[in-house]
Amino acid sequence: MVGIVWVLSAFFAVSGAVKVTGKPVALADRQLNRYFRPYGFNERVMRAIGVIEVIGAVAVWFYDTDALGLAAPTLLVAITLGAIFFHIRNDRVRHAVPATIMFVLSLTVLMVAGAGRI
């Protein structure tokens, strides 16, 4: 489980940091102009999603605690479902592949976290 959490945390920390800080500029501009604007979203939405991703990247480490155990992976499942939906609706299906992989990993953590509460 720790390996999955590492992957999720690294992916969402980097992805979120790019959206929040706008650095590196080339990558942030590509995100904004290739995905967010054509999908009908502005820079503020991109930054808000980045904040959620960074929070999820940190909070997912607490999957085995009562406080954040279900909240963090649920947050990541929700954000990845949104990404999958918008990529498929507005773009080529292949653009949804990274989000789909992160969805499966997030769902795995959610199921393990939930199983510990039964």
N, C-alpha and C positions, 0 to 999 in steps of 0.2 A: 504494500500500500504506500509505503514511503516513496517509492520510485514514481508512482502515479502522481502523488502530491507534488513532488519535485517538478515533474513535467508541467503540470497545471500551473504551479506557482511561477515558474520561469516564463512560460508562455504568456500568461496574463500580466505579469509584472512588466515585461518588455513591451507587449502590445499596448497596455494601458498607459505606460510612461510615455510612449511615442505620442499617443492621442492627447494626453494631458499637457505635456511640455511643448509639443510641436517640434521636438528634436529627435533625430536629425531631420532637418527641414525637408529634404527630398522625400523621405519616407512618410512624414506627416502630411505633406502636400499630396502625395500619391494617394494616401488613405482618403483624404478629404475630397480630392477631385475625381478619383476613380470610383469610390464607393459611396461616400456619404452624400455629396451634392446630387449625383444622379439618382440616388434613392429618395431624394426629397428632404434631406437633413442638412443642417448647417454646422458650422464649427462648434457651436455651443453644445449641440447634441453629441458630436464626436468627443468633446472633452468630458461631458457627463458620463458617457459610456466608458471612457478611459478611467475615470475615477472609480466607477463600479468595478472595472477589471482589476485595478490596483488593490482595492479593498478585498475583492475575492481572492487575489493572489496571496495576500497576507492571512486572511481569515481561514482559508482552506487548511492551513496547518493545524487548526483546532477542531478537525473533523471528529475527534474522539472525546470532545468535551461537551458538557451539557449546554453551555452558553451559545456556542457557535456551531455545534456539531452538525445540525441540519441546515442552518441558515446559509453557511458559506457555500456548500455544494449546490444547494437549491438556487442561490444567486447565480452561480456559474452555469447551471443547467438552463436557467431562464435567459441569460444573456446569449448563450450559444444557440438556443432555439430561435431567438430573435434574429441572430446573424444568419442562420440557415434559411429562415423564412425569406429575409430580404435578398439574400444572394440568389436563391432559386427564383423568386418572383421577378427580380430586376436584372438578372445577369445569367451567366452560364452556370450550370450545375457544378462544374469543376471548381468554381470559386467558393462553393460551400464546403469543400472537402476539409480544410483545416478546422472550420467551426464544427463540422460533424465529428471529427476525431476528438476535439476538446469536449464536445457534448457527451460522447461515450465515456471518456475518462471521468468527467464530472459526475455523470450518472452512476458510475461504478463507486466513486467515493460516497455519493449520497446513499446508495444501497447499503454499503458497508456501515456507514454512520447510522442509518436507520435500523439496520439489523441488530446493532448493539443496544437498541432501546426496546426491543421486543421482549 
